[in-house]
Amino acid sequence: MKSLSTFRSALATALAVGLLATAPAHAAGNTDPLTDILSTPGSAGLGAITRIEQSPYEGAGVRYDLLPLYLYEGDRFFLHANRGGIKLLHDDTQRVDVFVEQRLEGFPPDNLPSSLRGMASRDSGFDLGLAYRNRQSWGTVQAELLRNVDNTSEGTEFRLAYTYDWRSGPWMLRPSLSVAVRDARLNNYYYGVRSSEALPGRPAYSAGAGTDVSLGLYGSYDLSRRWRLLAGVSATRLDSSVTNSPVVRGGILPAVYAGAVYDFGGHKREWAEESSPTYFKLLYGKATEDGCHLAKIITARCFSTAQNNATSITGIQVGKPFINQLNGWPLDFAGYVGLTHHNERGLQDNSLQLDLFMKAIYSGFPWSDRVNTRLGLGVGVSVAQRVPYTEVSSQTANGQAASKVLNFLDPTIDFSVGDLMGVRSLKDTYLGFGVSHRSGIFGSSRLLGNVNGGSNYIYTYIETAL
């Protein structure tokens, strides 16, 4: 029993770490404005923020970005949208984090302005960071050191910020002043012009190190016990080493943010209980035909799998319960980590896919006391080792880029095998059908690669609780 308890504890920890797949690195210089959005340690949240900002690139205009919020605030681990990490130290006044953050910088994914045409793409990358925060009655000081770790820019950035939290009833306002000291590698990658990219009117330019300054005001309003509205404005002044580039516009870069989040906090932590079950799910599925998209599948208008270029998936998902019987309803929430193998049938190399998601599970059907029937919807993020062939082919046909990181949806329906067969020992074993769905969010989410399309795999599965 002790080994099983240790395993469950380790799995709960792995789930928390796994949910660190994705807080916005907003305009340059801002430290994490999503700290402390969730009300209690151990709570999770889902939501979205729309970000409207002036692009720093000449002629690129205003950029619209939808940032999905996958939030978790644990005693040791945290997830703030595109930032996740481990709390090395956390008390009432001080906090030290190690984190990974996806940098939301780079060229526009489409409608490239004339100032950037013919240049190699500048992509978002992943940074490894160390953050220190000290909170006092007069405000909070936070320092961060970030280093690119996926060989995108190979640059380094140091951020220093001061914030002050003002609270009154359901309102919270957080003014912020921050500076970002960026090295030459980071600035030159995003804002330099290589000699091979030089044209008349666009001379070669090497951007040096510099310091950006940002002012921001972030706020939240508790619409109810669970729903919270989020908003913010910011303005950033880029260093002259950046604004002197022929591809960069001058002046102040404004940005506006608005969104909402649902906070699941305040419930008993089911995953930490000694009797907490662990869910194991095995699945096998096939890619759907072009045009057989998610909306058609879940409304039972299409179940066609691909005949040409037919690829398949095999996977395992492991989960732990987060909330049982939400507000007394037959509605549970569980956190899952999934590992999927793509069999590409020789069309390209096979690869793996990591899925991290929260799942709502409804079991309140009139017949569920006789045959327990569950309807589920998982929402999270999917990270592919290689973009699946079905996505590459469809995006290429549409003249659009593909992305390894996409939004993940997992709608399912299943039935208790024990109830169907009259075998009590199999009551917590379920046979079902689902859809493994990867996609961007209307092509407007930089975090998810600004991808319109994606992939759908219809699969069968068996899941049991141990």
C-alpha positions in Angstrom: 0.0 0.0 0.0 2.8 2.4 0.8 4.3 1.9 -2.7 0.9 2.6 -4.3 0.6 5.7 -2.2 4.1 6.8 -3.3 3.2 6.1 -6.9 0.0 8.2 -6.6 1.8 11.0 -5.0 4.5 10.9 -7.7 1.8 10.8 -10.4 0.1 13.8 -8.9 3.4 15.7 -9.0 4.0 14.6 -12.6 0.5 15.8 -13.6 1.2 19.2 -12.1 4.6 19.4 -13.9 3.0 18.2 -17.1 0.4 21.0 -17.0 3.2 23.5 -17.3 3.0 23.4 -21.0 2.3 27.0 -21.5 1.7 33.9 -18.8 2.2 36.1 -21.3 5.6 37.7 -22.1 3.6 40.7 -23.2 5.3 43.8 -24.5 9.0 43.6 -23.9 10.0 44.2 -20.2 6.8 43.2 -18.5 7.2 40.5 -15.8 4.4 38.0 -15.3 1.1 39.9 -14.7 -0.8 36.7 -14.1 0.8 36.0 -10.8 -1.8 35.5 -8.1 -4.9 35.5 -10.4 -6.0 32.2 -8.8 -7.4 32.6 -5.3 -6.1 29.6 -3.4 -3.1 27.3 -3.6 -4.0 24.1 -5.5 -6.6 25.7 -7.7 -6.8 25.5 -11.5 -8.4 27.8 -14.0 -9.3 28.0 -17.7 -9.9 31.2 -19.7 -8.6 33.4 -22.5 -7.2 36.9 -23.0 -7.4 38.9 -26.2 -4.3 41.0 -26.7 -4.3 44.0 -29.2 -0.9 45.6 -29.6 1.0 47.8 -32.0 3.6 45.6 -33.9 7.2 46.9 -33.6 7.8 46.1 -37.3 7.5 48.8 -39.9 4.2 48.5 -41.8 2.9 45.6 -39.8 0.1 47.7 -38.1 -1.9 46.3 -35.2 -1.6 42.7 -34.1 -4.5 40.7 -32.6 -3.6 37.8 -30.4 -5.8 35.3 -28.5 -4.0 33.8 -25.6 -5.6 30.7 -24.0 -5.2 30.6 -20.3 -4.3 27.3 -18.8 -3.7 28.2 -15.1 -2.6 26.2 -12.1 -1.3 27.5 -8.8 0.1 24.7 -6.6 2.2 24.7 -3.5 5.3 23.8 -5.6 4.2 24.1 -9.2 2.5 26.7 -11.3 1.2 27.4 -14.8 0.5 30.9 -16.1 -0.6 30.5 -19.8 2.8 30.4 -21.7 4.9 30.2 -18.5 5.2 27.3 -16.1 7.6 26.3 -13.5 8.6 25.2 -10.0 8.5 27.3 -6.8 11.9 26.8 -5.1 10.9 29.2 -2.3 7.4 30.5 -1.5 6.2 32.4 1.6 4.2 35.5 2.5 7.0 37.9 1.3 9.4 36.0 -0.9 9.2 33.7 -3.9 11.8 32.1 -6.1 10.8 30.3 -9.3 12.5 28.3 -12.0 10.4 28.4 -15.1 10.1 27.8 -18.9 8.4 30.5 -21.0 7.4 30.7 -24.6 8.5 34.1 -25.9 5.7 35.7 -27.9 7.9 37.7 -30.3 8.6 37.3 -34.0 7.5 38.2 -37.5 3.8 38.3 -38.3 2.7 34.8 -39.4 0.8 36.1 -42.4 0.3 39.4 -44.2 4.0 40.1 -44.0 4.7 43.8 -44.6 6.9 44.9 -47.4 9.6 45.9 -44.8 10.1 42.2 -44.0 9.6 40.4 -47.3 12.5 38.3 -48.4 13.8 38.0 -44.9 14.2 34.7 -43.0 11.4 34.2 -40.5 12.0 35.2 -36.8 10.2 32.7 -34.7 9.0 32.6 -31.1 11.3 30.5 -28.9 11.5 29.0 -25.4 13.4 30.6 -22.5 14.6 29.1 -19.3 14.3 31.6 -16.5 15.0 32.3 -12.8 12.7 34.7 -11.0 12.8 36.4 -7.5 9.9 38.3 -6.0 9.8 40.2 -2.7 6.4 41.5 -1.6 6.1 44.3 1.0 3.4 46.7 2.2 4.8 49.3 -0.2 4.7 47.1 -3.2 6.4 44.2 -4.9 9.8 44.0 -6.6 10.5 41.2 -9.0 13.7 40.3 -11.0 14.0 37.7 -13.7 16.8 36.3 -15.8 15.9 34.5 -19.0 18.0 32.6 -21.5 16.8 31.1 -24.8 17.2 27.3 -24.7 16.0 26.0 -28.1 18.6 27.7 -30.2 16.1 30.2 -31.7 17.8 33.5 -30.7 20.4 32.2 -28.2 19.8 35.5 -26.4 19.6 36.6 -22.8 17.3 39.1 -21.0 17.2 40.5 -17.5 13.9 42.0 -16.3 13.3 44.2 -13.2 9.8 45.3 -12.2 7.9 47.1 -9.5 4.1 46.5 -9.0 1.6 47.6 -6.4 -1.7 45.7 -5.7 -4.7 47.8 -4.8 -7.8 45.8 -3.7 -11.3 47.0 -2.9 -14.1 44.4 -2.7 -14.2 42.5 -6.0 -11.7 44.9 -7.7 -7.9 44.5 -8.0 -5.6 46.9 -9.8 -1.9 46.4 -10.4 0.2 49.3 -11.8 3.5 48.1 -13.1 6.9 49.7 -14.1 9.4 47.4 -15.7 12.7 47.5 -17.5 14.2 44.8 -19.7 17.9 44.6 -20.4 18.4 42.6 -23.6 21.7 41.4 -25.0 22.8 41.9 -28.6 22.0 38.3 -29.7 18.3 38.6 -28.6 17.8 42.1 -30.2 19.7 41.2 -33.4 17.7 38.0 -34.0 14.4 39.7 -33.9 15.3 43.2 -35.2 18.5 42.9 -37.2 18.9 42.7 -40.9 21.4 40.1 -42.2 23.7 41.0 -45.1 22.0 38.4 -47.2 18.6 40.1 -46.6 19.8 43.7 -47.4 18.0 45.5 -50.2 17.9 49.1 -51.5 16.0 50.9 -48.7 16.7 48.0 -46.3 20.4 48.1 -45.5 22.1 45.4 -43.4 21.8 46.2 -39.7 23.1 44.7 -36.5 21.1 45.5 -33.4 23.1 45.8 -30.2 22.2 45.3 -26.6 19.7 47.7 -25.1 17.1 48.5 -22.4 13.4 48.6 -23.0 11.0 50.4 -20.5 7.3 49.5 -20.0 4.4 51.0 -18.0 1.4 48.9 -17.4 -1.9 48.7 -15.5 -3.5 45.3 -15.0 -6.7 44.6 -13.2 -9.3 42.0 -12.4 -12.9 42.0 -11.3 -14.6 39.1 -9.4 -17.8 38.7 -11.4 -18.8 35.8 -9.1 -17.1 33.3 -6.8 -15.6 31.5 -9.7 -15.7 33.9 -12.7 -13.1 36.7 -13.0 -12.8 39.3 -15.6 -9.2 40.4 -16.6 -8.0 43.6 -18.3 -4.9 45.7 -18.8 -3.1 48.3 -20.8 0.6 48.8 -21.3 3.0 51.0 -23.2 6.6 50.1 -24.2 9.5 52.2 -25.3 12.1 50.2 -27.2 15.8 51.0 -27.0 17.4 53.0 -29.8 19.5 50.0 -30.8 16.2 48.4 -31.9 14.3 51.5 -33.2 17.3 52.4 -35.5 16.7 49.2 -37.4 15.3 49.7 -40.9 12.5 47.2 -40.2 11.3 48.7 -36.9 8.9 51.6 -36.4 9.7 54.3 -33.8 7.6 55.6 -31.0 5.7 54.1 -28.1 4.2 50.6 -28.5 0.7 50.5 -26.9 -1.2 47.3 -26.0 -4.6 46.4 -24.6 -5.7 43.2 -22.9 -9.2 41.8 -22.0 -10.3 38.4 -21.0 -11.9 36.1 -18.4 -11.0 33.1 -16.4 -12.9 30.5 -14.4 -11.3 29.5 -11.1 -11.9 26.0 -9.9 -10.3 26.8 -6.5 -11.8 26.3 -3.1 -12.5 22.6 -3.5 -11.0 19.6 -1.7 -7.9 18.5 -3.5 -9.0 15.1 -4.7 -5.7 14.1 -6.2 -3.9 14.4 -2.8 -6.3 12.0 -1.0 -5.0 8.5 -0.1 -8.0 6.9 -1.8 -7.7 9.1 -4.9 -7.9 6.8 -8.0 -5.5 6.9 -11.0 -7.1 6.7 -14.5 -5.3 4.7 -17.2 -6.6 5.0 -20.8 -5.4 3.1 -23.9 -6.6 4.4 -27.3 -6.3 3.7 -31.0 -7.6 6.0 -33.8 -7.5 7.0 -37.4 -7.3 10.3 -39.1 -10.5 11.7 -40.6 -11.2 12.6 -44.2 -10.6 16.2 -45.2 -13.8 18.2 -44.3 -14.8 15.7 -41.6 -14.0 18.3 -38.9 -14.8 18.3 -35.2 -18.2 20.0 -35.3 -19.5 17.4 -37.8 -18.1 14.5 -35.7 -19.6 15.6 -32.4 -23.0 16.2 -34.1 -22.9 12.8 -35.7 -22.8 14.1 -39.2 -19.5 12.6 -40.2 -17.4 9.6 -39.0 -15.3 9.0 -42.2 -11.7 8.1 -41.7 -9.1 8.8 -44.4 -8.7 6.3 -47.2 -5.8 7.9 -48.9 -2.8 8.8 -46.8 -4.5 7.1 -43.9 -2.5 7.7 -40.7 -3.2 6.4 -37.2 -2.5 7.0 -33.6 -1.9 4.8 -30.6 -1.8 6.4 -27.1 -2.0 6.3 -23.4 -3.5 8.9 -21.1 -3.0 9.0 -17.3 -5.2 11.1 -15.1 -6.0 12.1 -11.5 -9.3 13.6 -10.2 -9.3 17.3 -9.4 -12.9 18.0 -8.4 -15.7 15.5 -7.8 -19.4 16.4 -7.9 -18.9 20.1 -8.6 -21.5 22.0 -6.5 -23.3 18.8 -6.0 -23.8 18.2 -9.7 -22.9 15.0 -11.5 -19.9 16.8 -13.0 -16.3 15.9 -12.2 -13.0 17.4 -13.3 -9.8 15.5 -13.9 -6.3 16.4 -15.1 -4.6 14.2 -17.7 -1.2 13.7 -19.3 -1.3 11.8 -22.6 1.5 10.4 -24.8 0.5 9.6 -28.4 2.4 7.8 -31.1 1.7 8.8 -34.7 2.0 6.1 -37.3 2.6 8.1 -40.5 2.5 5.1 -42.9 5.8 6.0 -44.5 4.5 9.5 -45.5 7.0 11.0 -43.0 8.9 9.8 -39.9 6.8 8.6 -37.1 6.7 10.8 -34.0 5.3 11.4 -30.5 2.8 13.9 -29.2 2.4 15.1 -25.6 -1.1 16.2 -24.5 -1.8 18.1 -21.3 -5.4 18.9 -20.4 -8.2 19.3 -17.9 -11.3 17.3 -18.5 -14.9 17.8 -17.5 -16.9 14.6 -17.1 -20.7 14.5 -16.9 -22.5 11.4 -15.8 -26.1 12.6 -14.9 -28.0 10.7 -17.6 -31.4 9.2 -16.5 -30.1 5.7 -17.2 -26.7 6.1 -15.6 -27.8 4.2 -12.4 -28.2 1.1 -14.6 -25.5 1.7 -17.2 -23.1 4.5 -16.1 -22.6 6.7 -19.2 -20.1 9.5 -19.2 -19.8 12.5 -21.6 -16.4 14.2 -21.4 -14.6 17.2 -22.8 -10.9 17.7 -22.3 -9.3 21.2 -23.0 -5.6 21.8 -23.0 -2.5 22.0 -25.1 -0.7 19.6 -27.4 3.0 19.6 -28.2 4.1 17.4 -31.1 7.7 16.1 -31.7 7.0 16.6 -35.4 3.9 18.2 -36.9 1.6 15.3 -37.9 1.4 14.6 -41.6 -2.3 15.2 -41.8 -1.7 18.8 -40.6 1.3 19.4 -42.8 -0.6 18.3 -45.9 -3.7 20.3 -45.2 -1.8 23.5 -44.2 0.5 23.3 -47.2 -2.6 22.9 -49.5 -4.0 26.1 -47.9 -0.7 27.9 -48.2 -0.3 28.2 -44.4 2.3 27.2 -41.9 1.9 24.4 -39.3 2.8 24.4 -35.6 4.1 21.9 -33.2 2.2 23.5 -30.3 -1.6 23.7 -30.7 -4.8 23.8 -28.7 -6.1 20.3 -27.7 -9.7 19.1 -27.4 -10.7 15.6 -26.3 -14.5 15.0 -26.5 -15.5 11.5 -25.5 -18.4 9.3 -24.6 -18.1 6.0 -22.8 -20.0 3.3 -20.9 -19.2 1.2 -17.9 -18.1 -2.3 -19.0 -19.1 -3.7 -15.6 -22.7 -2.4 -15.9 -23.0 -3.7 -19.5 -21.7 -7.2 -18.6 -23.1 -7.4 -15.1 -19.6 -7.8 -13.6 -19.1 -5.7 -10.5 -15.3 -5.8 -10.6 -15.4 -4.0 -14.0 -17.7 -1.2 -12.9 -14.9 1.4 -13.1 -13.7 0.2 -16.5 -15.1 2.1 -19.5 -15.3 1.4 -23.2 -15.8 4.5 -25.4 -15.2 6.6 -28.4 -13.4 10.0 -28.7 -11.8 12.6 -31.0 -8.2 13.7 -30.6 -8.4 17.2 -31.9 -5.4 19.6 -32.5 -6.0 23.1 -33.8 -5.1 26.7 -33.5 -7.7 29.2 -32.3 -9.0 30.9 -35.5 -5.4 31.5 -36.6 -5.0 34.4 -34.1 -3.0 32.8 -31.3 0.7 33.3 -31.4 1.1 30.8 -28.5 -0.5 28.2 -30.8 1.4 29.1 -33.9 -1.3 31.3 -35.5 -2.7 28.1 -37.2 -6.3 27.9 -38.6 -6.3 24.2 -39.3 -5.3 21.1 -37.4 -6.2 17.4 -37.2 -8.9 15.1 -36.1 -8.4 11.4 -35.1 -11.5 9.3 -34.3 -10.5 6.8 -31.7 -11.8 3.9 -29.5 -10.5 3.4 -26.0 -10.7 1.5 -22.8 -10.1 3.3 -19.5 -9.9 1.9 -16.0 -9.4 3.4 -12.5 -6.9 1.9 -10.1 
